[in-house]
Amino acid sequence: MTIEEIVRQVESLDGVLTLRPGPGDGSPELAWGDLFFYYAPDGVLPPGQPFATIITKDYPDEPSSGLGNGAFRVNIDARGSDRAATAAGAPTDQDTVIPHPAYAELGWISVVQPGERTAATIGHLLTEAHDHVRRRWNRRHEQ
């Protein structure tokens, strides 16, 4: 899977706001080139964490996943999914659903260099994560 394929899949879901930090937008340089996906049907960045990210480099406070030079990692908030509880592997395992190297305890999973083996699982988990945040957004905005 490519980054572009994942972006198309996520952005095909309703109400997705994609942040693409880069020079001149006030974001920290560390985040430049990464992607952050939020549910925001009103187009307003919601408070809190995104429901998924694509990271293109290792972050200093996380175990190395060997990112950079084209290698990337998809991270998905999989709280409530049985897949989060069964994820197993090392931070450098490729095309394998693993616990997020830093946020596994919060229910996040990761896939380094997703490919054929994990494509369907990633699609399912992205849809579940989107549905979860959409329901939460709807509850908060019912009035």
N, C-alpha and C positions, 0 to 999 in steps of 0.2 A: 504494500500500500504506500502511496505517496502522501505527503502533507496535503497536497491539493485535493486528492480523493477524499481524505478525511474531512477537510473543510467543506467540500461540497455536500457530503453526507450530513454534517452537523447543521449547515446553513439551510438544508432542505426542511429542517424541522421548524415549526412556526415560532415566531417571537424571539429568535436567537440574535443576540448582539455579540459581534466578534470584535475584540480589542486586539489591535496589531501595533504594539508599542514600537516607536522608532524615534530617530533624532528629531528634536524640535517640538515634541508633543508633551514634554514635562515628565515623561516616564523615566524611571531609572535605566541607565545604560544596560544593566544586567538583563533586563527584560526585552531589549530590542531583538526582534526576530522571532520572538515567541508569540503564541496565540492563546487567547483566553476567551472562553465561550460562556456567556451568561444568558439567562432567560430574561428578556426585557421587551415585552410586546409594545410598550410605550416608547421604546428607544432610549430610555433613561437608565444609565448604569445603576443597577441595584446595589445596596450595601451587601457586604459579605463576599464570599468566595465564588468563583465561577463553578460551573458544573463539570467542566472539562478543560484541559489545556493541552497544548502541544509545545514541548520544550526542546530547544535546539542546541542546548549546551548544558554541561554540568553546572549546578549551582554550588557555591562554596560551602554551604552549611548542610549539604546532602552527600550521601555516599556516591561515588562516581558510577555513572552508567555508561561511560565511554561515549558520551555525546559530542557532537561537533563534527566537522568535515562531512556533513550530509547525514550523520546519524541523529535521530530524534527519538523522543519518547512521548507517547500519548498517556495522559493521566486522566482518570475518570473518577468522579465521586460515586462510588458504588454502594453507599449506605443502603441497607435494605435489600441488597441483592445477595443471594447465596453465593454468588461468584466471588465476592470480596472475602468471605470467610474461607474459601477453598483455594485462593490464590497462593502459589508457593513458587519460590525461585530466588535467584540472586539478582541484584540490581543490574548486572550486565547481561543477563539472559535475553536473547533476542527472540522475537516472535513468540513470546510466552507471556501469559497473564501472570503478573507477579504483584505482591504487595508493594505499594508505593514506598520508595526508600525512606521517606521522612514522614508520610502521613497515613501509613497503613492503619494505625490505631484509630484514625478518624473515618475509616472505611474506604479509603482511596486505593485504587489499583493502577497499575502501569503496564505498558507494553513498549519495550524498546524495539525499534525497527519492525513495526507490525508487518505481517505478510499474510500469505495464504492461510496459514494455520489459525491465525487469530482474527482474521477479517470479519467473519460472521459474529464472533463474540464481541468484538469492539462495537460493531453496529448495534447489537442488542443492548449492550451496556450504555452506550451513548443515548439510545432512545429511552431506556429506563431512567437514566439520570435526568434527562430533559423532562420526562413526565413527572418525576419527583419534584423538581423545582417549579414546574408549571403549576402543579397542584398547590404547592406552598404559596406561590405568587397569587394565585386565584383566591385562596383562603384569606390572605392578607388584604386583598383589594375588594372583597365583597362588602358592600355597604349600601 
